[in-house]
Amino acid sequence: MPLHYLRKSSDMLHWLKQILLHKTTPRSGGDCKQRPSASSKDSRRDSFGFSAELFEVRNDVIAHLTDCGFDWLTHYSSVDPAHDVFGIEVCGIRDHDDAEKILEILVGMFPDWHPGCLCYKDYGVEPGFKVRVSRDRDRPYESWETAE
């Protein structure tokens, strides 16, 4: 992307500043429970937001799930950051009981976050159950429904 375009977009500049600040700020103690609370979230949150720190959270979640006996590609297919709501979702969970346990684990890791969906997806690349926790709630107009 040309640099002159970045100067015109205040949102892009904000995003780049956040990445640079994240890269130059020393990491804290590594306890994933010490993430910012919802009250500290910037009110300018948008659907195209990006939080680089969610990739560190993702790694913590994968390690904790492994410690709890849930292995990648055996019990679930992916752990993905949900940047728009500052959250984490685990997708492609084959068993409903495993999905409930994984949701309990996520709620235990992030007690100040909102437990999100536990739903079944029977289409796409990662069919199976999906669970999500997030620091921020979805805005009403961001909740998608399928038309019938």
PEVENTA-V107883 format. One line per field, one symbol per residue. ss: DSSP state (H for helix, E for strand, - for the rest). phi: phi as a letter, one per 40 degrees, with the letter a starting at -180 (. if undefined). psi: psi as a letter, one per 20 degrees, with the letter a starting at -180 (. if undefined). A space follows every 10 residues. Layout:
ss = ???
phi = ???
psi = ???
This chain:
ss = --HHHHHH-H HHHHHHHHHH HHHH------ -HHH---HHH ---------- --HHHHHHHH HHHHHHH--- -E---E-EEE EEHHH-EEEE EEE--HHHHH HHHHHHHHH- ---EEEEEEE E------EEE EEEE-----H HH------
phi = .cccccccbc cccdcccccc ccccccccdg cccccccccc ccccdbcbcb bccccccdcc cdccccccgb bcgbbababb cbccbfabbb bgccbccccc cccccccccb cccccbcbbb bbagcbchcb babacbcccd ccccbccb
psi = pqhhhhhioh ghggghgggg hghipqqaij oiikqqrhhi ppijprikqp ohihhggghg ggghhghjjo qpighrhqoq qnhhjmapqp rkphpghhgg ghgggghhhm hirppcqnrp okrahmqaqp qqqqhqqqqh iioqqpq.
